[in-house]
């Protein structure tokens, strides 16, 4: 059998912490204890003064009484005076709070008062006695041949004070315990809604945003419940909005994927059916041209067919490139071909490009998105910008592809807000970019015109082993 001892850092520290009720109860109990300590200090000071005054008064009374007794001793013969004095002293015992000592003229002590019988055998602790002790001078009386000395004794008064303090300490401990229990119980009842608030917070933390709190009667707790309910409402709305946004993005992504798939099918059909048919017609027409050199009535029409089918092949090739651009490995080549074809169709607009894509391939979905964005941007320039210059810039920086398309046209007022150009429109362009986790921004340069700024996270395609080989 093995035993495992967990270090204190791995123990659930929440179980080691005192509850709020206990901590507040301890604080209030500590404050009450501090007040009792201060009151005890005042009590000690008053008790010390009282003991001093009591013993001082007793000493004065005892001195006066002894003077009266000694006055009677003058009439006693000198031979029996000592015995008479000792007899009186033994009959008296202790003179109130004083110890009586009788010495002869030679300094011999012939009598000392016996130990006190009140609380005999007990003494207060030395530290406590030192707190209440005070300097009281001894009082000396002389009679012929003898010296009587009264030594003040505060031990009994100090012992009474100690017993009184011990009794008060017991009552104080009981009172502090009662204060702690009562305070903790009262706070437990007053702050009982806190446990309900904690449960609501735990449920909300686990994703239950439908949790609500009742409005408590206590003003402070009522404010907390209202604030919590408002926060829960806003969290619920935000979650619903995020769900709707994710759903919209998923729908847009699926629609875009379906659109791309449909374009690929159309491109494949054009290539397999129309392009091959045009190639066959051109081949037949070429054969006729070769065999009818001496028959102008057939030769010239055949040459026309060859020329027309060549133009048709170029047109189909352009359509195929628009429907299904090349993958990321040839993104720069595809864009250059696209810009060249667009420049040929619009010679009155000067196009310049800076394509710093690098040697690493781009993911197909990212490359497709860039090609479509450029297509839509160029279409908007022709339809709405009335521009004479267009500049395309693509940079690959810090794991992102940054695309900028700028024209010198009429600016934002001339750009469409949601019209479709190449099947996208600016709204569709934004949805496509958002689906890829990118950012779209429209700007108007200080010198006029319109600028589309796109930032897309770069998805680098790892080369296959065959390519590495």
Buried (B, 14 or more C-beta within 10 A) or exposed (E): EEEEEEEEEEEEEEEEEEBEBBEBBBEBBEEBBEEBEEEBEEBBEEBBEEBBEBBBEBBEBBBEEBEEBBEEBEEBEEEEBBEEBBEBBEEBEBBBBBBBBBBEEEEEEEBBBEEBEEEEEEEBEEEBBEBBBEEBEEBEBEBEEBBBBBBBBBBBBBBBBBEEBEEBEEEBEEBBEEBBEEBBEBBBEEBEBBEBBEEBBEBBEEEEBEBEBEEBEEEEBBEBBEEBBEEBEEBBEEEEEEEEEEEEBEEBBEEBEEBBEEBEEBBEEBBEEBBEEBBEBBEBBBEBBEEBEEEEEBBEBBBEBBEBBEEBBEEBBBBBBBBBBBBBBBBBEBBEBBBEBBBEEBEEBEBEBEBEBEEEBBBBBBBBBBBBBBBBBBBBBBEBBEBEBBBBBBBBEEEBBBBBBBBBBBBEEBBBEEBEBBEBBBBBBBBBBBBBEBBBEEEEEEEEBBBBBBBBEBBBBEEEEEEEE
